[in-house]
């Protein structure tokens, strides 16, 4: 067993003792269970060595893949004659021997990391995807500043958790979903500032609750110890345990009466789409040199590689809800148990399972006890937001349209998870960036188009895994380049002449078709 796995084995047993009261077995026995929330890793074989290479996403076309540790950053390539290039496809074909999609991206001060990618400043990670400043993470996906997490998806500043999804500052919990600032919770959903809760839904500032029922600490502890003994028994025998949604799917459908007066949160009361349209036009003009038509005419172009929401209906009221469950969770929520945010908040305030049911609840009968409270929302909002139109999960953001999980961001549309970013359109997982269109899994970009897995770059087009670069075209797996074409630097005037030609071709195609048949995900196999 490798050093990372040996250390994670010890941490898993320590975490089980903290969360469940005692260890339940060896880590390797629970691999299928711990894959439920994060999903299986995506991997390809290296074209160079044949070894496994882990990727954040599997949309790359062709068969040219490489592990980051196999990249020769000092490799020299011959210059081409830019003036002889007939267009984008001709240029891509000429440079195709330089195009390798890189995985196993382990960056910064990271060590003891295996079978992982898009990892920055992490220690002891195994099968982890998109993690930053974390340690002791096993089968985790999309996390930051975490410690001792096993089988968790979408976490931040959390510790000692087993099989959870969408956590912010949550500690010592299991099967807890979409919860913030909470601790010691089991089989819960939608908690905020809670502790010591079991089978609870949509509560705020509550302690010692079972099925939303408030109990005395001693009474709660008796129920908790009985349930934990039952959970340990199931895990020791089966090496897995049902998820919260598995339990909910077995519930008899019983929709409690809910008010129709609370305001929906799919958009702010006063909206001005024109402001967002103007920012899109400005960004488009900066990148392509001409003003576009309405942003909706470019919808297919902008959303082709972005995880966005779909419309569903509230089980209680039939109201339309914008949700993005396939991006926020790997387990789909049961559609007959979905509420809008306002309805879920009311349910948490008004309903519980009753004290008798709370005292007799078990893993075998939980689906019978929680049927009237086991409802889910995924259109939640956080903080102060303004001019938000048809978006899901905005956090302190403004002037956004048809986007998901915007965090401290503004002027974004058709974008998933922009953080501290502005004027990002058609992007997925982009942090601290501005004036970008169709960029993915990148940090600190400015005025870029079709960049993937890049960092600290500006004024560049069609690049993959480049760092600290500016004015680059069709560059793959390089650092600190300027005025570069296919990884080779050129005189500024020569570079700008080709860039102008490329931008004119892109501009004409977008003006005519409102779409392109080329992207950073298929440029590597264009013939």
Steps between C-alpha positions, in 0.01 A plus 500: 500500500635845406589765757190715421267201540667387823454844651143533369419155646600628845306822449190310385495294818555814707214675316268201549577503872421872516183485289366149572648421840742231381671375181289282270768336281782562257474788256536283189185306594285813459612621156157458327317672787743791513464550123127575521527878543822585312449244224763286334814673376534570127818355355675444168822323408805715440598512134861517618527227764166319508452576869169621643438873475219658703297790356244737644274446199483256208402728213842502337488346154770300328763278663782733601521496880789551737567515873633829629815330629571379144491850348836627380468872567842565347426333166578713197270509198580629152346824388225498239427764241187672636439676170457163325212390724167497316293519821428343838471141377816531292688641799369232736600224258851642466543521878317179592815315608526749790145450626482264798221528755661483844355331806636413844532873555670527838604860565646727765623363831336158473637164610385140554231534232391205283242439225386862520491814286450875525656486845671805646678522836359171633653222710394135514236480230374197310251508213434866566385744234517881510629551853691791654678547834373171641642195677393140557238484227390171349258479208404866518391729218499883495629607840711764667661540842379161625642249746421127529216454252401165352252471211396866489387720209502881505661597831665800657672548835358171629655219703442141612209420270386176337286468186364856474414753230520881483644606835640829624660504844349168609669270752462141622207407278374221273244501216445871547408703192487870411587622847706783647662580833379177660645207691424147619217442252379178337256450213412868476429749221494878486636585846648834596675562831378175655661230711403153619225429248381171350252458211434875499404721206524878444578610855683811618665561836379175656662240726412151622233426241380171350257525210481877567377425855674694777620268780684528829873429461484177703202370304667592171821324601318173576342501153831596338694219665236245399502621137880511483518142625257402225697693234827338610341158479379559144836637388696213654275243334411661166797737451250763392191673628202665325535868413253758623335501157476119504300529822283780360415304185339232717280752681127506446423824318325738737529867410426729796296816438727794424428867455488650149593849617877484542701645215688262273875553477566409135563865423509826689183707511641779285709383203668670209623255238623786284786566744623143454454522121712816495784332692487198267520733200796682653687176572420363153626822344824486698567140393371490142492859384130532427180536699277190518126457473285404800674263739223243466586451133836366619352263759604179323854635453534613861358199678652214301758408768331653806296326769182705522155475652186339378140586581292280729185552704434527871330194645295729725390782272588398146706818463791488257842473664844540348720223636840353426497175689731324251771758581435552872454130576599174336179336628185634338234623740160329472290740289184433703682638808636828367392836642601855427718674757218695665286186540792307648564775755134492602504122530799518734328759717160328525537122481660217694439127536369516858669397821374139499638443151831665593542267799440185295673588171749249361684438174238238416194721554639848428323516162167452679572769761640785287261492204343841571831686546733324252488763225786666317580832338799585281419858402636650820652848527763639736559858612404819314445462126372744239380478141512120501297347213425126465800397708567236764706537819622859478722612787549875544484557124340743255397537136500130411286306254440125458800406713571264788690548828625854446714595800595865552467552124326736260410535133496127424271295276481132404777433750551239772686585821671833438676614819614860547458546126336748265391504136533124455271344240474132408756404766517205742694513827686828462653693790633855533455571129352768278388560141510135392283293268495118495777438754512201733662388828730800511623766741597862445421545132441830321361550149528133402303271270492117500755441777491188715694416819704822485627743759621862503445564129371783283405581141526138385296264279468121476748400771515207743702474823706815463620716787623858529452565129370792298408532135517130416331308218457120493747437783493180706690417819738797521590771749612862481446559127418826325394552140514123448343283229503125563739536795753710303552872553493734198569868438206703627403633156502153344291359784246782491458466124400132534283569804310766304442249222374235743270748675354611169419139409340439841307825479357420157393150602338621821323783322362258242429182699494616864708190569833332425585139421841534667588526868791438732358150556526392135778720360747225583355265242409738218624368165 
